[in-house]
Amino acid sequence: MRRLEGKSVIITGAGSGIGRAAALLFTAEGARLIAVDRSEAVEDTVAEVRKAGGTAEAVIADAGSEPEVAAFIAKAVSAYGGLDAIWANAGISGGLVPLAEQTPEHWQEILRINLIGPFLAVKHAIPHMVRQRRGAIVCTASVAGLKSGASGHPYAASKAGVISLVQTTAYSLSGTGVRINAICPGLIETGMTKPIFDGAKERGSEDKIGQLNPLKRAGQPHELAAMGLFLVSDEASYVNGQAIPVDGGLTASMPYAGKPI
């Protein structure tokens, strides 16, 4: 039997990258999906899912808008009879703006999407899940939320906030049967990180991408999707309140660029 057979699932940021990879993997495992993105590219994701024989509906929405979040969660419950899992994956990077040049507006938009977005997903998902006495929530955080040096200041702060949101929510949901965890990606090749990869190619330094982690490479969206699948599946029934790095080993130590043993 497939791991998510018949389960109602929402994935935000499903128009590309990790979200699209998760949409394809989850539906291949039997999930009935509401794919959410503010880009029309989410329609392409759903077309791929359906071509592969999966069940999905596309919703174009802003993951940082409470009325829109409430609406797509209600749509999942109406369409599929409940809500078994939600992956609050939508996020923006905000670029690398020098600290002295950052504005409150810059911070507010990054926090709105990256931190308030997951909060809204949690807020509107948990009443349905608590009534069912089951459910799994996954939030995309980042290694930037664990340690410095992986991003700009507001992005890192937003992802540290996601980790705290997950930890505090796990205890708020004590005894309900609802689990929540965060995934902390390292350097993953997605649309968000495209400038990094393009810049390396232009300089002829592709071989240096991922050099600070023990695997000496960047990750791929499907590798994050696999962790998400585990966390929303019954196989992770005792995993709760965790922030799990998927980073090739980067956060296992301080950065090390020496020769391998």
Protein Blocks (a to p, Z undefined) as FASTA:
>chain_A
ZZkgoiacddehklgcjllmmmmmmmmnopacddddfbfklmmmmmmmmmnopacddddd
dfkbmklmmmmmmmmmmmnopafbdcdfbccekiaadfklpcfklmmmmmmmmmmmmmmm
mmmmmmmmmmnopacddddddfklmpghiacfklmmmmmmmmmmmmmmmmmmgonlpacd
dddddddddfklmmmmmmmmmnopmmmgoklpmnopacdfklmmmmmmmmmmmklmmggh
iacddehhmmmpccdfbdcZZ
